[in-house]
Structure formats: C-alpha cells, structure tokens
C-alpha cells in the first residue's frame, strides 16, 4: 500500500456535490446549465446504461444463472451496484433494534434501482401535524413546490392520467400504457370494493420528449438499465447532459470522509478517500452540496467535527441523524384460476405496474394515522432462470393440471409442465405506507467501529410503532378482499399478529428520509426551507434527509423538485455573493 498522505486536487470549484443520485444529479444539471463550475463526487464507478448492456439478454446468459450476489442483490443483470451489505462497509445497531441500510455505489445512485414510481406529495402531506397532531408540519406547502414539480415533469417525463384527486396531484402526464390482463381483473375487483385502481405514474417515456432519449419499447426490463434512456435514471437523464456542458468534473470511486471547514465555520470543500489508490484527497469549493442519501449525508455531517462544531457539522440542534423513517411495506400474492393455462403472448409492457391504488380512505375513521398506496405485479413477464414464482407454494395451494395438489415443487418433465400451466396466472400486491417520523428513530456514529477506509460507521436505532403495525394489518385485510373479489386464491403473505402482519423490516423499502430535517427553527431542524444549513450558509443537503415526513408516496419526485429549487436558490445566492 502506498504511503498515506492527504492530497489536494488541482482545481477549485464553485460547487462540490457529494452523491450522484436524484438530488445530486439534479443539482449538477441545474448548476452546470447555469454556468457554475461543479465537481461531483461519487462513491462508486461510472455507469452508463447504454454502455452496460444486459437489457435484452436471456436470463440463462447470466454468469450465475440470474442469482444475486452481495453487489447485485436483485440479480446478476440488475443495474444496481450495491446492497444492504457491502464488504468492508459495515453498520451497527443499538439496543437490539433493526434497520437494513441499502447503499448504491455507482453513478446515478439508487435511481438505478427503483420502480420509477413518480408521485407528487399532496397539500395534506406537508401539514400532517395540523391534521392528526403527530410529527411536525413542513415549513413549506404544496404551492411552494408545485412549480418545481411541473419543471421536473417536463424535464424528465412521467406518464399517468388526470384524476383530480385532492391529495394526489396530477402531473403533466404522458399517455399511460394500457392495463395488462391481470390488472384488468384487479381494477374490476377494486371497482366492486370502492377502491380506486388508476393508471400508474411512472417516469418512463411512452413517447419521445427530446432528441436525446428514446421512447419505451416495452421490454419490461427497466431494472437492467435502458439503452435508449427511455426511463429515468440520474446518470443518463441528468449527469450525462450536465457533463456535456463542460462545467462538471466527475470523480468516481470517491468515498467522502468529512466536510472541511475554515476558522470561521464556512465549508471549504470535501475530504475523500480514492478507492483506487487508497489515498486521501481534498477538493475545494465555494459551496458544498450533500446528496449522498439521507443516512450517508448524516454520517458525513456527524463525522465533520472541529473546534467550532464539536457535535458534528450543522448539528447545534442535535437533530442530525434523528427522525429517520422509511416507508412501510407488506405484501401478499395469489393465483387467479381463470388465467391458468392461458395462451401465451407478449405482455411485457413497461418495467413496472400499469395500474396502482392511491390512498383512498379517511384516517380519522381508522385506528392508524397515515395512509399507503398499493403496487401490483403479475402477468406474463419473462421467467427468470433458476427461480420463478414459488412453484412449491403453488403446488401446495392449488391443484395442478392433473387435478392433484402436490406437496412439493416437483422435478423434471412434471415440474416443467407445472410452470407452463401456472405461467401468467400469478400476481401480487404490496402496500407502501407512511411511517410517523419520531425522534427516537435515528442513526448516530458508532464510537468503536470504522469501515475499511478508516471512516467511523453509522449505528442505527429503529423500531416500528403500533401505528405502522396497524397499517400493515389493514394492508393485508385489503389485499385479501381484492383477491377474493377477483376470484383468486391467496398463496402467500397472509401474515398475523405474531409477525406484525408481514411488515417489512425498517430500511427494506429503501425510501428512508428525515435525518437532516427542514424547519424554520434552528433549534429543532438542520436546514431551512431552501435546504440550506442553518449554521453553515454555504452548505446544502438535497437528498431525502430534509424531509419532515414521508407521505404515502415514493420520495424521488419530491427529492428532485426540492433539489431543483435549492439549486436555483444557490445560483441566486452566488450571484448576490451571499455564499
């Protein structure tokens, strides 16, 4: 190993951004197009889906026959490089609690692994405390962010349908794809139960919006990365165009250690470890923007101690790392007998659901405070090699072609016939709900553990409350009602009180937010309404950390809108020489 020494990069920049996912990619795009000189630090390698082509390969072409690995958790051809466990990068837990932390180490970050579910927060989502007395209200409202949602819609593209739902605002929509056959049965059941089933809202181009990106050709493999940039990932839609301006330098494999500050408390840059040569470097900039993910950005701030910031940078409030919360999740699946033995045809569609269910009930009439949406899957997508839809469960729950119910999965010709028989008849559904942001769910620095780069790691303390468990119970009851009304048979996921109704472990939905929360009061928050740190005026956080509450929606579209808003504010403040 070479002798360790701290090295300074040759260039000084206007802005240094840590992280290249939704928030970091958007910041780089907006700033670069305004002529701002930007350096973008990414903890993983460069990535371009057009040059990493696995999109149209058969599963059996995979080196490990489609199996997952620690660095490809969702399968050998999946675009996401990272996972809940990364060699040499541990995290720990406190008081027997559990939180599973997903890290994506690659250009584009987690936008290389997500369902492209692109939902705006609604007016109620910014003012939940005023409604149910729990948590806190945001210091902004829907009208503050609506113009930026519009800009994101036009820049990136999202399909859907105008429904005029009061807390699920319509976007500037591209045409949605038609429902698949199993989705038509779900919609029919939903209509009978007064449960809305409407076209999904996904950031996938059903028609071209510019000359740089092609429209979706319905191969249903968005998880592998799109060679024509038909779906949204930060690398292809934001970072690459930003690079073309000539105003952005990307430093890959740069593991950020801390934010550097001067004697006045002003941020001056970032110290990082280059994974290739194991040396430590510093990069200087007038403004520092953290977009490394809610937990990673909190880790950076907590590790950035000095004589002026003994509790961590921008943490006089003691709030950094606190109010961590992830979306809730619970699932159920079944088989629809009327679809057994159906004729096979191309039903791939987009890489995700064509319909979904937004929250439709009044929580005042329920025993839990916050709602959830429902995601659906099924149909005749390309079967995976070596695994599929749990044949042992189907054989144990429903008779096969010969009318007999098998106890095991089978083998040989009989097993192959079972797969052909049940193919296209299975489906599933999952709830994604809002957890209550609580101070006692948090991440902090573990005082005794460092990663392979010598950087102190995070220690998590997280527990679900009765609010989340009751929500999961309601999810399961709703799923069972839908399946029954479809004429289906539940084959997995019933759940019970003993396992919290199948409520996924915290962190498993990969939508954690809240560790650097936004607020007007510096004693109770980390950043102001423009994502600017109260204590360090040239420091901004533009990932999910500033979220005061999650909502019953995926956070990505709101991260993008808030990052765009913060970036425009940075441009204005730089022009005024305020930062």
N, C-alpha and C positions, 0 to 999 in steps of 0.2 A: 504494500500500500504506500502511495506517495506521502511525503511529509505533509502534515496538516497545516494549512495556513489560510487566512481569510484573504480573499482576492476581491478587488473592485472591478466591476465591468467598465468598459471604456467609455460608454455613453451615459449622459444624463438625460432623463426623460421628463416630460410634463406629468405623465400619469403612469404609475405602476399598478397593474391589475393582477391579483392572485386568484387563479382559477379561471377556466375557460368554458364553463357550463352556461346555463341560461343567463344568469346575471352577469358573469364576466364577459361572455360573448357579446351580449347586447351592449355593455359598456364600451367594449373595444370598437364595436361597429359604429356607435353614435359618436364617440370621441374622435375616432380616426377620420370619419367623414366630415368632421368639423375642422380638420387640420391639426388636431392635437397629436403630439408625439407620444406614443404609447409603447410600453413593454408589457407583455403578457407572460406570466409565469405559470407553467402547467406542470403538475407533479408526475405526469405520465408521458408517454411518447406521442408524437404527431400521429394524426389519423385523418384519412380522407376516405369516405365510403366508396367513392368512385375508383379508388386505387386498391382497396382491400375487398376484393370481390368474392364473396361467398353467397351472394344473394340468390342465384339460380342454380346452385349445386344441389344434388340429391343428398339426403341425409347420410346414405351409405358411403358417400365420398369423404366424410369427416374422418380424420385420422384416428379418432377414438370412437367412431361409430355414433357420434352425436352426444356422447357422455359429457357431463360437466367436469370442471376442474376448479381448483381454488381461484384461478384467474379468469375463468369463463364459466361462472356459476350457472348460467342459463343455457348451457350447451356449447359445444365446440365451435359452432358457426355464429354464435351470438356476438353482436358488435361490442357489447360492454366488457371492457377490460377492468376487472376489479371484483369486489365481492364483500361479504361480511367478514371474511377472514383473509388477511394478507400477510404472507410470511415476513417476519421481521417488523411488522407494524401492529403490535397488539393494542388492545384497550382493556380496561378492567371494570369491575362492578363493585358496588358498595352495598353492604347490609343485605346480601343475598338477593338483590334485585336484578332485573334483566333488561338489557337494551342491546339489540343487534344493530351494529353500525355498518351500513353499506358505504364503501368508498369506491369511486370510479376514477381510476388513474389513467387518463387519456385525454387528448384534445377533444373538447366537447363535453367532457364530464358525463353526468348522468343523463344528458339528453340523448346519449347513445343507447340508453336503456330506459324507455318509458312507453306508455301506451298512446302517446300523443293526445291524451285527453286534455282538451284546452278549454277550460271553463273559467268564465269571469266570476269573481266574487260578486255577490249582490249587495244592495244597500243595507240589508239587515246584518250581513256578515262583518261589517265594520263597527257595529254598535250592539254587540251581543250582551254586554253587561246591562245596557239600558233596557234590554228585553227580558232577560232571565236573571239578572243580578249576579252572574258568575263571571269570573275573569275580569277583563278590562276592555273598554272601548278603544278602538284605534284613534289616533289624533287626526286622521283624515277620514273622508267619507267617499262614497262611490263617485260622486260628481268630481272629486279631485283627480281620480284616476281614470275615469271613463274616456277622456280624450286620448290617453296613452294606450288603453285597450284598443281603441279604434286604430291607432297608428300601428300597433303590433299586428292586428288583423290584416291590415293592408300590406305590411312588410313581409309577413310570414305565410299567411293564408290559413284559413280554418273553414271546414265545411260544417253544415248544420242547417237548421230550419228555424224560422221565426215563430216563436210560440207565445210571446207576450206574457211570460211567467214573471211575477213580481220580484222574486229574489234569485232568478236565474237569467240575467240579462242576455238579450240577443246580441249577437256579434254581427260583423259584416261578413256574411256567410258565402262560401262557395256551395255549389249544389251537393247535397249528400248522396251517397250511394244507396241503392235500393236494399231493403232488408233481405237477408238470407231466409231460407225456408223455416229453419228452427226459430228465427227471430219473429217471423210472422205468427207462429203459434204463441210465442211469448207475448207479443203485442195483443193478440186476441184474448189471452188469459188476463192481461193487465186491464183491458177494457172492461171485462166482466167484474173485476175486483176494484174498479175505480183507481187503479194505479197507473200513472202515465208512463207510456213507453214511446219515446220520441227519437228522431234521428240523433245519432251521436254528434258530438262536437270535437272533431279531431283535426290537428294541424297536419293534414295530408292534402295535397293539391289534386282535386278532382278535375281541374282544368288549369292550364298554364297561367301564371300571373306575371312572368317576365321571361327574358330570353336566356337566363342562366339556369333555370330549373325546369325539368320536365314534369308532366303530369303523371300521376299514379297510373301504372298499368296493371294493377290488381293482382299482384303475385302473392300478396299476404305475407311478406317477409320483411316488414319494416324493422324487426328486431335484428336483422343482419346488416343493416345499413343500406341505404338506397343509392344505387349507382347513378340515377338521374336527378338526385336531390329532390325527389317528389314529396318526401316527408321532412319534418323539421328536425334537425339536429344542429346544435350550435356551431359545430365545426364547419359544416357545409353551407349553412344559411347566413351565419353571422361572421365567424372568424375568417374564413376564406375571402369573402368580399372586403373585409376590413384590411386584410393583408394586401389586397390589390391596390389600395390607396397609397401604399408606400410609407404609411405613417405608423405601422405596427411591426415590432420585432417580437417573435415568439421564442421563448426559452423553454424547451421541453425538458422533462426529467429533472425539474427544479423543485425540490422539496423545501417549502418555506419554513424557516425556523422562527423568526420573530420580525416584528415591525421595528425599525430603527427610528429613534427619536433624538432630537438635539437637546441642548441645555434649557431651551425654552418650552419643551414639551411638544414641539412640532414634529410630525412624521417626516422623515427624510428619505425613507426607502425600505427595502426588504433585505434581510439576510436569508440566504437559502443554501442548501446542500445540493450540489450537482451529483445526481445519481451515477453518472458515467465515470467521473474521476474521483468521487467521494470528497471533493474539496468544498469548502465553504466560500461563497461569494456574496457580495452586496451589490445591489443596484439602487441608484439614487433617482428620486423623482420629486416633483413639487407636490404631487397628490398621490395618496395610496388608496386603492380600492380593493377591499376584500370581497371575494366571491368564491371562496373555497368550499362552500357548503356550510350550513348552519353550525354544525359541530366543529368542523375544521377551522372556520374563522374564529369561533370562540376559543379554540385551542391556541391559535396564533396570538390573540389578544392576551390571554391569561399567561402565556409564556413570554410576553413582551414586558418584562419588569425592568424598572430603573429606579433611581432615587426619587423621581417625580411620580412614578406610577408603581408603588410597592405592591399593589393588589392586582397588577396587570393593567395593560393599557386601556384607557377609556372605561375603567371599572371602578370609579369612585362610588358609584351606586351599589356596587356588589352584585349587580344583576347579570353580568356576563356569564353565560352558561346556564342560567336559570330559565324557568318557564319553557323548557324543552317539551315539545309534544309532537307526536307522529299521528297520522291518520289511523283510525281503527280499521280492522279488516276481518271479515268472516265469510266463509264460502259454503256452497252446497251444490251438488251435482246429481244428475239423474239420466234416465234414458226415456225416450219418447217412443213407445211401442209402434205408433202409427208410422214412424220413419224407419223401422227396421227393414232391412233388405231393399232399401230404395235404390233406384237406378243412379249410377254414378255419373256425375258431370262436374265441370269446373265451377266451384262455388267459392273460390278463394277470397275475392274481394280485397278490401284494404287490410293492412296488418293490424286489425283491431275490430272492435264491435261496430256494427252498423246502427244499432239502437242502444239506448240506455234509459235509465229511470232517474230523473232528478228527485230531490226530496219533495214530498207531496203532502205531508201532514203537519198539523199544528202541535208543537211540542208541549204546549200548555195543557193538552189533553192526554199526555203520556207521562210515564214515570222517569224519563230522561230528558235532558235539556237541549241536546243538539242533534241534528239530523244526519242523514247519509244518502249517498246515491248508489244505484245498483249498476254494475257492469255485467255483461253477458258474453258468453262464448259458446262455441259448438260448431256444428256443420261438418263439411267435408274438406277440411284443410289437409295439406299434405301430411300423411302419417310420419311420425318420427321413427328412426331406426333403433330397435332395441328397447323401446318403451312406447307406450301409446296412451290409452285411456283406461288403464287398470282392468285388464281382462279378468283377473281373478275376482274383482269386485262385481263385474257384470255377470260372470258365471255363477257367482254366489247369490245374486239377487234376482235374476231373470232367466227364464228358460232359453236355451239355445235353439238352433234350427230344428233339432230332433224332438223338441218339447221337454227335454230334461234339464234340470238345473244342476250344473256341475259345482263341485266344492272347491275346485282349484282352477288354475288358468288353463291347463291342458298343454299339449305339445304336438309337434308335427303337423300333419295334414288337418287334424281336427282343430287345432289352435288357429291355423291359417283360415279355415272356414269360419270360425267364430269371429275373427276380425272382419272378414268380408261381410258377415251377417249383421254385425252391430255398427259397422262403419257409417258415420253420418247421422246416427240416431242418438248420440250422446250430447249433453250440453251441461253448462254450469253457470253459476251466477255468484257474484261477490259484492258485498257491501263495502263502501269506503266512506267512513264517517268522521265527524269532528269530535276530537277529544277536548276536554277542558284544560286550558293552559294553567298549570299550577307551579308555584314557586318551588315546591318540594320535589319536582321532577327536574333534574339538572345534570350537567356534566361539569367536571372540575379536573384539575391537574392531579394525577396520581403522584404523590411525593416520592415514590420508590421505584418507579418503572419508566424506562426510556425505550424508544424504538431503536432500530439498527443504525439510525443516523445520529443517535445521542439526544434526540428531542423528547422531552417529557410527554407522556401519553395522557389521554383522557381516561377518567374514571366516571362511570355512569351510576346514577341513582334514579330509578324509574319504576313506578307502579301504576297499573290501571286502577281507576276508582269504580265504584258501583255505577256511575254514570255510563262508563264505557261498556261494562259488562251487561247492563240492562239494554243498551243499544244493540249489542251483539245478539242478545236473546230475541229482540224484535226483528233483527235481520233474518235470523233462522226461521222464525214463525212466518215472516213474509215470503221467504223463498219456498217454504213448504206449501203455502197457499197457492203460489203461482204454479208450482209443479203439479199440484193436484188439479188445478183448474185447466192445465194443459192436457191432462190425461196422462201425465208422466209418472215415473216411479223413481223415488229417491234412492240412489245407490251409494252415496257417501255424504258426510258432512252434517249429520243431524245435530250433533253436539248436545251438551247437557250442562247443568249447573256445576258438575264436577270438573269440567274443563273450560269453564267460563264461556260455554256455548261456542267453542271453537274460535274465540277471539285470538287473533294472531299476536305473537309476542311484539312488544314495542320495538319499533325500528324495522320490522319486516315489510311494511308497506313502502318504505324508502321515501317518505314525504315529511321528514322531520323539519321543524321550524322553531323559531321563538327564542333563541339563545342570546340575541343581541337586540332585544325588542325596541320598538319605536315608541316614542312618547314625548309629550311636551315638558314633563318634569324631569330634569337631570338626575334627581334623587331616586327615581323609580324606573328609569329607562336608559338605554345606551346611545341610541341615535335619535335625531329629530325627524320631523315629517318628510325631510328630503334625504333620509338615510345617512345623514352626516353625524359623526360622533359629537356628543355634547362637549366633551373635554378637548378634543383634538380636531380643529376645524378643517384640516386638510386630510382627514381620514373618513372614508365612507365604507359602508357594508351593503352589498346589493344582492346577496343570496337570500335564502329563506329565514335567516336569523332575525331580521327586523319584524317579522310577523308577530302581531299581538295575539292573533287567533288564527286558526287554520281554515275554518269553514268546512262545509261538506263537499268541497271541490278539491281537485288537484291544484297544487300551488304554482305550477310552472308559468301559467299565463300571467299571474299576478307578479311573480318574480321578474318576468320580462318587462311588464309595464312599469313597475317601480324602478327597475334599473334604468330604463329609458328616461324616466322622469328625473332620477338622480343625476344621470349623465348630462342632461340638458342644464340642470342646475350647476353642475361643475363647470361646464363651458361658460356659463354666465358669470360665475364667481371668479374664474380665471381672468376673464376679460376685465372685470372690475378690480382685479388684483386684491381680492379679499382672502384668497387662499394661495 
